[in-house]
Amino acid sequence: MDEQVAAAYRRFADVEARGVSEMYFKWAGAIADDSEVTDLIGQLPGIKRQPNLVFAAARHLGAPEGPYDPFRSWLLSNWSSVTAVVQTRSTQTNEAARCAVLLPILSRLDGDLALIEAGASAGLALYPDRYSYRYDAGGTITELDPDDGRSRVIISCTIDSGSVPTRLPNIAWRAGVDLNPIDARDPEQLNWLETLVWPEHDERRQRLRDAATIAAADPPHLVQGDLLEKIPELIDEAPTGSHVVVFHSAVLNYLSLDKREAFVELVSSFPSVTWISNEGPGVIPTVISQVDAEVGGKAILAVNGRPVALTGPHGQSYQAL
């Protein structure tokens, strides 16, 4: 039994999948007690062992969805094929609904915004002004739509009453960097993004398709490369006079601690840039050290390194700290 893998899958089941995906909850929990499977996963490089990636690779290849035992049998029989997909793919989950937890901050920034996303994937989070929102503050619903009417993408989010945004931001420029940018116009690349959506989440899958249609009609400026190298270049490219915003969601956990620290130092070195991070609790130590509240499975939204809210991992909730 690979105890490190077992612990990671048990944590994923209990903290991330419980109440969110029954299938992933059962699969991850069963794998945590399955020495044969944990030993196989333990042979993968560290960053490639994550449940999201292994499960998506298997489903991408046609693994049976449902009870664990049929999935286990298929996984053992097709492990070499799964490994090949895992080695060449990454968890580039591109959740447009995360714009709902960015909007309370973006809507309060002055001027035309130049958005730069670190770890952009297909750049679907670069369109906060093109989506519609339905904010639920204890039963009081606030509706926000683009100027040209209701969007095909409608995002619901529960929120505390003091944080409800009142307008959509003005976006002058959209750019992003990723090791492997995804073209929203490419059906094969979009198919992988759809597979990364958890199995029961049909609404999220449809939202991804709809957001991809919006991005494909007006593609963002996406560049391939390392965050530390490309972010300064994109900041320099931003339109003169715009308010530059560098943001990221569930991205820095894929970097080593040294690179995370270097990234924080980098974005903090631009005094005129607003930096918005939306990451898991242990990802940026200087952020979690400022939080006294129980985080659980939530992410921490921070502005310029100061935590301001706990957010649902897929943008479904926002609670000010």
Backbone torsions as a table, in degrees:
resi	resn	phi	psi	omega
1	MET	NA	123.7	173.9
2	ASP	-81.4	102.6	-172.7
3	GLU	-66.5	-31.9	179.4
4	GLN	-66.5	-44.8	177.7
5	VAL	-64.5	-43.8	-179.5
6	ALA	-58.0	-44.3	-179.5
7	ALA	-65.4	-39.5	-179.6
8	ALA	-65.7	-41.9	-179.0
9	TYR	-72.8	-33.6	176.7
10	ARG	-66.6	-41.4	178.3
11	ARG	-65.1	-42.2	179.0
12	PHE	-59.0	-44.5	-179.7
13	ALA	-62.3	-47.8	-172.4
14	ASP	-78.5	-35.0	-173.4
15	VAL	-98.7	-40.4	-173.0
16	GLU	-100.8	-39.8	-173.0
17	ALA	-93.5	-26.8	-178.0
18	ARG	-58.1	124.8	180.0
19	GLY	76.0	-0.2	-178.3
20	VAL	-115.7	-44.0	176.1
21	SER	-143.3	109.1	-178.4
22	GLU	-63.6	-37.9	-179.1
23	MET	-66.3	-48.0	179.6
24	TYR	-67.0	-34.0	176.0
25	PHE	-60.3	-45.8	-179.3
26	LYS	-71.0	-42.7	179.7
27	TRP	-61.9	-50.1	-176.8
28	ALA	-65.2	-41.4	178.8
29	GLY	-63.4	-40.2	179.2
30	ALA	-68.8	-39.6	179.2
31	ILE	-63.9	-34.7	179.5
32	ALA	-59.8	-22.9	179.2
33	ASP	-108.5	11.5	-174.5
34	ASP	-113.2	100.3	-173.6
35	SER	-63.9	-35.8	-178.2
36	GLU	-65.5	-42.3	-178.4
37	VAL	-75.3	-41.1	178.9
38	THR	-63.1	-34.5	178.1
39	ASP	-66.2	-38.3	177.5
40	LEU	-65.5	-47.4	-179.3
41	ILE	-63.1	-34.2	179.5
42	GLY	-64.1	-16.2	178.1
43	GLN	-81.2	-13.0	178.2
44	LEU	-78.1	155.2	173.1
45	PRO	-58.2	150.9	-173.0
46	GLY	-47.8	-50.4	-175.3
47	ILE	-70.8	-16.6	-177.6
48	LYS	-91.4	0.2	-177.0
49	ARG	-87.8	-6.5	-171.8
50	GLN	-61.5	138.8	-178.0
51	PRO	-54.8	-44.0	-179.4
52	ASN	-53.1	-43.7	-176.2
53	LEU	-73.6	-46.7	-179.8
54	VAL	-62.1	-44.8	-179.3
55	PHE	-66.4	-41.6	-180.0
56	ALA	-65.8	-41.0	178.8
57	ALA	-60.9	-42.6	179.6
58	ALA	-65.3	-46.3	-179.9
59	ARG	-65.5	-34.9	177.6
60	HIS	-60.4	-31.8	-178.6
61	LEU	-92.5	0.5	176.0
62	GLY	101.0	20.6	178.0
63	ALA	-60.0	143.9	179.7
64	PRO	-68.1	131.6	178.4
65	GLU	-94.1	136.3	-178.0
66	GLY	140.5	-136.7	-177.9
67	PRO	-60.2	158.0	-175.6
68	TYR	-68.9	-41.0	-172.2
69	ASP	-58.5	-48.4	176.5
70	PRO	-62.9	-37.9	177.1
71	PHE	-62.8	-43.6	179.8
72	ARG	-60.1	-46.5	-179.4
73	SER	-60.7	-44.1	179.3
74	TRP	-64.3	-43.1	-177.3
75	LEU	-60.9	-44.9	-179.8
76	LEU	-65.4	-36.6	-178.7
77	SER	-75.1	-24.1	-174.4
78	ASN	-119.6	22.8	-172.7
79	TRP	-59.8	-38.5	-178.5
80	SER	-63.3	-37.8	178.3
81	SER	-69.6	-40.3	177.7
82	VAL	-62.1	-43.6	179.2
83	THR	-58.0	-41.9	-179.1
84	ALA	-62.0	-40.9	178.6
85	VAL	-68.9	-44.1	-179.8
86	VAL	-57.8	-40.6	-176.3
87	GLN	-70.6	-25.1	-175.8
88	THR	-105.8	-6.8	-178.3
89	ARG	-117.2	170.9	174.8
90	SER	-144.6	165.8	-178.6
91	THR	-83.9	81.4	-178.4
92	GLN	-92.7	42.0	-179.4
93	THR	-49.3	123.1	-176.4
94	ASN	-118.3	90.7	-173.4
95	GLU	-99.1	103.8	-179.4
96	ALA	-60.3	-27.7	-177.6
97	ALA	-64.6	-17.0	176.4
98	ARG	-65.3	-15.9	174.6
99	CYS	-60.9	-27.2	-178.9
100	ALA	-64.5	-29.3	179.7
101	VAL	-93.8	-12.3	172.8
102	LEU	-83.1	-32.0	-173.1
103	LEU	-59.0	-39.6	178.2
104	PRO	-56.5	-27.3	177.3
105	ILE	-88.3	-49.3	-176.1
106	LEU	-60.2	-36.1	-176.5
107	SER	-69.1	-16.5	-178.1
108	ARG	-100.2	1.0	178.1
109	LEU	-88.9	140.2	-177.6
110	ASP	-81.5	153.9	171.7
111	GLY	79.6	-176.5	175.7
112	ASP	-80.0	132.6	-175.3
113	LEU	-96.1	140.2	169.5
114	ALA	-108.8	106.3	-176.2
115	LEU	-89.1	131.4	175.6
116	ILE	-127.2	117.2	-178.3
117	GLU	-103.2	126.1	174.4
118	ALA	-87.1	124.4	-175.3
119	GLY	74.7	56.1	-167.1
120	ALA	-79.3	-20.3	-174.1
121	SER	56.1	-116.6	178.0
122	ALA	-92.2	0.1	176.8
123	GLY	79.3	20.8	-175.9
124	LEU	-69.0	-19.6	177.3
125	ALA	-84.9	4.3	179.7
126	LEU	-91.8	8.8	-175.6
127	TYR	-122.0	45.8	-178.4
128	PRO	-62.6	-20.8	180.0
129	ASP	-87.1	-7.3	-176.8
130	ARG	-104.5	-2.5	-178.3
131	TYR	-106.3	159.7	173.7
132	SER	-101.3	150.7	-176.0
133	TYR	-130.9	145.6	174.3
134	ARG	-129.7	100.7	-177.4
135	TYR	-94.6	128.5	179.8
136	ASP	-108.9	107.4	178.6
137	ALA	-107.0	81.4	178.7
138	GLY	65.4	35.6	178.8
139	GLY	101.1	-15.9	174.5
140	THR	-90.8	117.4	-174.7
141	ILE	-98.1	127.1	173.6
142	THR	-108.4	125.0	-179.9
143	GLU	-104.9	129.5	175.8
144	LEU	-126.2	127.9	179.5
145	ASP	-129.1	154.1	174.1
146	PRO	-60.7	164.4	-177.5
147	ASP	-59.6	-30.9	-177.4
148	ASP	-90.1	12.2	175.2
149	GLY	111.5	-178.6	-176.7
150	ARG	-59.2	132.7	179.1
151	SER	-79.5	158.7	172.7
152	ARG	-70.0	-18.0	175.3
153	VAL	-103.5	113.6	179.4
154	ILE	-116.7	120.7	-173.2
155	ILE	-111.2	126.6	177.0
156	SER	-101.0	141.9	-177.7
157	CYS	-152.8	131.4	171.7
158	THR	-84.0	144.6	-171.8
159	ILE	-154.7	154.5	174.5
160	ASP	-76.5	149.8	-171.2
161	SER	-61.4	-28.7	-178.2
162	GLY	-78.2	-8.8	-175.4
163	SER	-109.7	-0.2	-175.8
164	VAL	-61.8	122.2	177.3
165	PRO	-71.7	155.0	-177.4
166	THR	-114.4	-5.0	-179.7
167	ARG	-155.5	165.4	172.2
168	LEU	-93.1	149.6	-177.9
169	PRO	-77.3	161.9	172.3
170	ASN	-93.4	117.1	-177.3
171	ILE	-104.7	118.1	-179.4
172	ALA	-91.0	-24.4	-171.2
173	TRP	-161.0	142.2	179.8
174	ARG	-130.0	126.8	-179.9
175	ALA	-146.9	160.9	179.2
176	GLY	-160.9	163.7	177.8
177	VAL	-131.4	143.0	178.5
178	ASP	-155.0	151.1	175.7
179	LEU	-63.4	-32.6	178.5
180	ASN	-139.8	80.1	-179.3
181	PRO	-58.6	146.3	179.9
182	ILE	-109.0	132.8	179.2
183	ASP	-89.0	115.5	-177.6
184	ALA	-63.8	-11.4	178.6
185	ARG	-89.5	-4.9	-175.7
186	ASP	-98.8	110.0	-177.0
187	PRO	-59.3	-36.2	-178.8
188	GLU	-67.0	-41.6	178.6
189	GLN	-67.8	-37.5	177.8
190	LEU	-66.7	-31.8	178.3
191	ASN	-61.0	-38.6	177.4
192	TRP	-66.2	-42.1	177.7
193	LEU	-60.4	-39.4	179.0
194	GLU	-65.3	-37.2	179.7
195	THR	-66.0	-30.2	179.5
196	LEU	-69.9	-19.8	176.5
197	VAL	-70.8	134.6	-174.8
198	TRP	-61.7	147.8	-164.9
199	PRO	-54.2	-41.9	-176.2
200	GLU	-81.2	-4.7	-169.4
201	HIS	-91.2	65.6	-178.5
202	ASP	-63.2	-35.9	179.6
203	GLU	-63.9	-40.3	177.7
204	ARG	-65.4	-38.1	179.6
205	ARG	-63.7	-43.4	178.8
206	GLN	-66.6	-38.8	178.1
207	ARG	-62.3	-39.3	178.5
208	LEU	-60.8	-45.5	179.7
209	ARG	-61.2	-43.4	-178.5
210	ASP	-67.5	-41.3	178.3
211	ALA	-65.8	-37.4	178.8
212	ALA	-64.2	-33.9	177.0
213	THR	-63.9	-40.4	177.8
214	ILE	-65.8	-44.4	-179.7
215	ALA	-66.4	-37.9	-178.6
216	ALA	-65.7	-30.4	-179.4
217	ALA	-75.6	-21.7	-178.8
218	ASP	-148.8	73.1	-171.2
219	PRO	-59.7	139.9	175.6
220	PRO	-76.3	169.3	176.6
221	HIS	-87.2	99.1	-179.2
222	LEU	-108.1	133.6	178.4
223	VAL	-120.5	149.8	179.6
224	GLN	-96.1	134.6	176.8
225	GLY	153.4	-173.6	-178.6
226	ASP	-80.2	138.3	-178.6
227	LEU	-56.2	-43.5	-174.8
228	LEU	-66.0	-29.0	-178.9
229	GLU	-87.3	-39.6	-169.9
230	LYS	-89.2	-28.3	-178.8
231	ILE	-58.6	-48.0	178.6
232	PRO	-59.5	-36.2	179.3
233	GLU	-64.8	-41.3	179.9
234	LEU	-69.0	-37.3	176.2
235	ILE	-59.3	-41.1	178.6
236	ASP	-66.3	-30.2	-178.2
237	GLU	-79.1	-17.8	-175.2
238	ALA	-58.2	145.2	-178.5
239	PRO	-57.0	138.8	178.8
240	THR	-59.4	133.0	178.4
241	GLY	89.8	-7.2	179.6
242	SER	-83.5	157.2	175.7
243	HIS	-90.5	109.4	-175.3
244	VAL	-80.9	130.3	177.6
245	VAL	-123.9	119.4	173.2
246	VAL	-101.8	126.0	-178.1
247	PHE	-140.3	163.0	178.1
248	HIS	-160.7	149.8	178.8
249	SER	-134.6	124.2	177.4
250	ALA	49.8	50.5	-177.7
251	VAL	-122.0	-45.0	-172.3
252	LEU	-67.2	-18.3	177.7
253	ASN	-65.0	-15.1	177.7
254	TYR	-88.3	-2.4	177.1
255	LEU	-100.8	155.3	173.5
256	SER	-66.8	160.4	-179.6
257	LEU	-58.7	-39.5	179.1
258	ASP	-60.7	-43.3	-179.0
259	LYS	-71.3	-33.2	175.8
260	ARG	-61.5	-46.7	-179.2
261	GLU	-62.6	-38.5	178.6
262	ALA	-66.4	-37.3	179.0
263	PHE	-66.0	-45.2	178.4
264	VAL	-59.4	-43.9	178.9
265	GLU	-62.9	-39.0	-178.8
266	LEU	-64.1	-55.2	-175.4
267	VAL	-67.7	-26.6	178.5
268	SER	-74.7	-12.5	-176.9
269	SER	-85.0	-3.2	178.8
270	PHE	-107.4	94.5	-172.9
271	PRO	-63.4	-25.1	-177.9
272	SER	-91.0	-1.9	-178.7
273	VAL	-97.5	134.6	172.4
274	THR	-90.1	126.6	-178.6
275	TRP	-109.4	121.5	179.1
276	ILE	-118.0	120.4	177.3
277	SER	-113.6	141.7	178.7
278	ASN	-136.5	85.2	-169.6
279	GLU	-130.3	163.3	176.7
280	GLY	-61.7	162.7	-170.3
281	PRO	-61.7	-30.3	-176.3
282	GLY	-97.9	6.1	-170.0
283	VAL	-78.4	-43.7	179.6
284	ILE	-116.3	98.9	-174.9
285	PRO	-54.1	-37.3	-178.3
286	THR	-69.7	-19.3	177.0
287	VAL	-84.3	-51.1	-177.2
288	ILE	-62.7	-28.2	-179.2
289	SER	-66.1	-15.9	-179.6
290	GLN	-98.1	1.0	-175.1
291	VAL	-105.1	124.0	177.6
292	ASP	-97.0	-20.5	-175.8
293	ALA	-73.5	158.9	173.8
294	GLU	-72.7	122.8	-174.5
295	VAL	-90.9	-42.1	-178.4
296	GLY	61.0	-131.4	-179.0
297	GLY	-92.1	13.5	-179.3
298	LYS	-83.4	163.8	170.8
299	ALA	-98.1	163.6	178.0
300	ILE	-111.3	119.7	175.7
301	LEU	-90.1	127.3	-179.1
302	ALA	-130.9	147.4	177.5
303	VAL	-119.0	119.2	-177.2
304	ASN	52.7	39.9	175.9
305	GLY	84.0	0.2	179.9
306	ARG	-106.6	120.0	-178.8
307	PRO	-65.4	134.5	-178.3
308	VAL	-124.7	-18.9	-177.2
309	ALA	-161.8	156.8	167.0
310	LEU	-100.4	135.8	-174.2
311	THR	-128.8	150.5	173.2
312	GLY	-67.0	143.1	-174.3
313	PRO	-61.5	-22.9	177.8
314	HIS	-113.0	23.8	175.9
315	GLY	80.6	13.5	-173.3
316	GLN	-83.0	-10.0	-179.1
317	SER	-153.8	153.4	178.7
318	TYR	-143.1	121.1	179.3
319	GLN	-131.2	113.7	-177.5
320	ALA	-63.2	143.9	176.5
321	LEU	-89.2	NA	NA
